[in-house]
């Protein structure tokens, strides 16, 4: 009976090991996408104007920021974009004027 229990534990350990290894291998981006979303949300909550928003996004994402667009105009980066880049967009209201902010991060 103990042999069956040991075999079952070994099987569970092997399956868990293979599953974790495959998850690690499939992760193409060292920048967690949730981190980029949180950085954008943090900048949106703390900025008082568009210039401060651009500065906070650059500060929050650092070298992982591939491109930053405000109302369709490139404000920062642009040369690091690739097919692996992931982009997020949000609307920032400065007084009564809405501004569309789009960030792209690289792996």
C-alpha positions as CSV (number, residue, x, y, z in Angstrom):
1,X,0.0,0.0,0.0
2,X,2.9,2.4,0.8
3,X,4.3,1.7,-2.7
4,X,1.1,2.9,-4.3
5,X,1.1,6.0,-2.2
6,X,4.7,6.7,-3.1
7,X,4.0,6.1,-6.8
8,X,1.0,8.5,-6.6
9,X,3.0,11.2,-5.0
10,X,5.8,10.8,-7.5
11,X,3.3,11.1,-10.4
12,X,1.7,14.2,-8.9
13,X,5.2,15.7,-8.5
14,X,6.2,14.8,-12.1
15,X,3.0,16.3,-13.5
16,X,3.4,19.5,-11.5
17,X,7.1,19.8,-12.6
18,X,6.2,19.4,-16.2
19,X,3.3,21.9,-15.9
20,X,5.6,24.5,-14.2
21,X,8.3,24.0,-16.8
22,X,5.9,24.5,-19.7
23,X,4.5,27.6,-18.1
24,X,8.0,29.1,-17.7
25,X,8.9,28.2,-21.3
26,X,5.8,29.8,-22.7
27,X,6.2,33.1,-20.9
28,X,7.6,35.2,-23.7
29,X,7.7,38.5,-21.8
30,X,9.8,39.3,-18.7
31,X,7.5,42.3,-18.1
32,X,4.3,41.0,-16.6
33,X,1.4,42.5,-18.4
34,X,-0.4,43.2,-15.2
35,X,2.5,45.3,-14.1
36,X,2.2,47.5,-17.2
37,X,-1.6,47.8,-16.5
38,X,-0.9,48.8,-12.9
39,X,1.8,51.3,-14.0
40,X,-0.7,52.9,-16.4
41,X,-3.4,53.0,-13.7
42,X,-1.1,54.5,-11.2
43,X,0.0,57.2,-13.6
44,X,-3.6,58.0,-14.5
45,X,-4.6,58.4,-10.8
46,X,-1.6,60.5,-9.9
47,X,-1.2,62.8,-12.9
48,X,-2.7,66.3,-12.9
49,X,-2.0,67.1,-16.6
50,X,-0.8,65.3,-19.7
51,X,2.9,66.3,-19.3
52,X,2.9,64.8,-15.8
53,X,1.2,61.7,-17.1
54,X,3.9,61.2,-19.7
55,X,6.6,61.6,-17.0
56,X,4.9,59.2,-14.6
57,X,4.5,56.5,-17.3
58,X,8.1,56.9,-18.3
59,X,9.1,56.6,-14.6
60,X,6.9,53.6,-13.9
61,X,7.8,51.5,-16.9
62,X,11.4,52.6,-17.5
63,X,13.3,50.7,-20.3
64,X,10.3,48.4,-20.9
65,X,8.3,51.3,-22.5
66,X,8.5,50.8,-26.3
67,X,6.2,53.6,-27.2
68,X,3.9,56.2,-25.6
69,X,1.2,57.9,-27.6
70,X,-1.0,60.8,-26.5
71,X,-3.9,61.5,-28.9
72,X,-2.2,59.5,-31.6
73,X,1.0,61.5,-31.4
74,X,4.2,59.7,-30.4
75,X,5.6,61.2,-27.2
76,X,8.3,58.7,-26.3
77,X,10.0,55.7,-27.8
78,X,8.7,54.1,-31.0
79,X,12.0,52.5,-32.2
80,X,11.5,49.5,-29.9
81,X,8.2,48.3,-31.3
82,X,8.0,44.7,-32.5
83,X,5.3,42.1,-33.1
84,X,5.9,40.9,-29.5
85,X,5.0,44.4,-28.1
86,X,1.8,44.6,-26.1
87,X,-0.2,47.8,-26.0
88,X,-2.8,49.2,-23.6
89,X,-4.9,52.4,-24.0
90,X,-6.8,54.6,-21.6
91,X,-8.6,57.9,-21.6
92,X,-7.3,60.7,-19.4
93,X,-9.5,63.7,-18.7
94,X,-7.6,67.0,-18.3
95,X,-10.3,69.5,-17.2
96,X,-13.1,68.8,-19.8
97,X,-10.8,67.6,-22.5
98,X,-10.4,63.8,-23.0
99,X,-6.9,62.5,-24.1
100,X,-6.3,59.0,-25.4
101,X,-3.1,57.6,-23.9
102,X,-1.6,54.4,-25.4
103,X,1.4,52.6,-24.1
104,X,3.3,49.8,-25.7
105,X,5.7,47.5,-23.7
106,X,8.4,45.2,-25.0
107,X,9.4,41.8,-23.7
